[in-house]
Amino acid sequence: MEVWVAYSFPGQNDGERLEALFAQLPASITEPVNRYRNPADRKGRVMSKLLLETLVRKHFPHQGFSWDRYRKDDLSKPYLEGMALSFSTSHHDALSIVCLTSGKSCGVDSELLKPVDTELYHDFLHPDEREFIASRTDQTTSFYNIWTRKEAVLKASGMGIHSELNSVDAHEDMVWVEKSSYSTIPLFLSDDTVTHLATPETVSRLHLEEIRF
């Protein structure tokens, strides 16, 4: 399957241009984002929205992109009504990223690589994941690899946080959610981030591009 991925690093963008572009979006999109008081979180969401619009308009212009089509289903998964596209977004202080597919689902998750006490996540990890992390020399990176795989797969499945996290084993590249399998691949975008893409089929063509505003 074919997947388009766009990403952007907050520090490499013109802040004033970002705000000007974001201000052009409808209130139904801007108002929920503006409620976030953490500046980095808000900026990440702003960039994710702009990346999504850029991807769709650039690669699927015939679909007639409009923010009026933006919806969320009963499990809070966003989608574009009437468009045969699936997308997923992720952001943190160092990166915003969006994946896009036509006719298939996709999920993406990224985390900033920083010290973490994996014991705090004990209840959210599958027993095989806990055993795998404990056996690794670099337990921090192992944890983030598992966590981003798990989150990306749950986004691709549409289940998101509505699935029991400790029921999903993501210590290998192929991950099962209930009776469906998902293929995951790492995206090496910077030394301080860990990012995974998840799809229901093996990715045959990956279009990866950095976008700056």
Protein Blocks (a to p, Z undefined) as FASTA:
>chain_A
ZZddddddfklccfklmmmmmmmpcfklmmmmmmpmblklmmmmmmmmmmmmmmmmmmmm
mnopafklpccdfkopacdehiacdddddddfkbccddddehiacdddddddddddfklm
mmmpcfklmmmmmmpmblmlmmmmmmmmmmmmmmmnonmmmbcfklpcckbfbdcehjac
cddddddfbfkbccddddfbdcfbdcdddddZZ
